[in-house]
Amino acid sequence: MLQDQIGADLVAAMKAKDALRVEVFRGLKAAFVNELVATKRMPTDPLPDEDAVTVLKREVKKRKEAADAFRGGNRAELAAKEDAERVILEAYLPETMPKAEILKFALAKKLELGLTDKKEMGKFMGLIMKELGGKADGADVRDVVAGLFL
């Protein structure tokens, strides 16, 4: 399980005295516990990998947004720290589909459903995201779907 892997990597980072990785893994473990509590489960319960990936994506998104905000505020050193944390977290995310594969899937689904009206774009994107699950990045899906309805 992903949660167990993070725990083992936390121990390894502590032994290696890698302060950045220790901080990232501790924060991630806390985010896992928060997710368990938010979904009315015990903090000691194991977190399924699907939920762990959701938490990881949320944490990566937070790091991206924080880094962008720090860059906007001319705080390059803080932006670099956020980027370093994001890289550590991204290593645990599953491989995402390339845009070409998303386009093939979306084209086939659009033809299957017979969609032509741009008003249906939002529903279509939701359907694509649901069927692809966590295999595709939301921004890539949005770009592909928007291109199909031009």
WODARA-V544356 format. One line per field, one symbol per residue. ss: DSSP state (H for helix, E for strand, C for the rest). phi: phi as a letter, one per 30 degrees, with the letter a starting at -180 (. if undefined). burial: 1 if it has 9 or more other ideal C-beta (glycine too) atoms within 8 Angstrom, else 0. A space follows every 50 residues. Layout:
ss=???
phi=???
burial=???
//
This chain:
ss=CHHHHHHHHHHHHHHCCCHHHHHHHHHHHHHHHHHHHHCCCCCCCCCCHH HHHHHHHHHHHHHHHHHHHHHHCCCHHHHHHHHHHHHHHHCCCCCCCCHH HHHHHHHHHHHHHCCCCHHHHHHHHHHHHHHHHHHCCHHHHHHHHHHHCC
phi=.dddddddddddddddhcedddddddddddddddddddchcddcddceed dddddedddddeddddddddddchcedddddddddddddddcdddcdded dddedddddddddidbdddddddddeddddddicdbdedddeddddddcd
burial=11101110110010000001111111111011101110000000001010 11111111110011011101100000011011111101100010011010 01101110110000000000100110111001010100011111110100
//
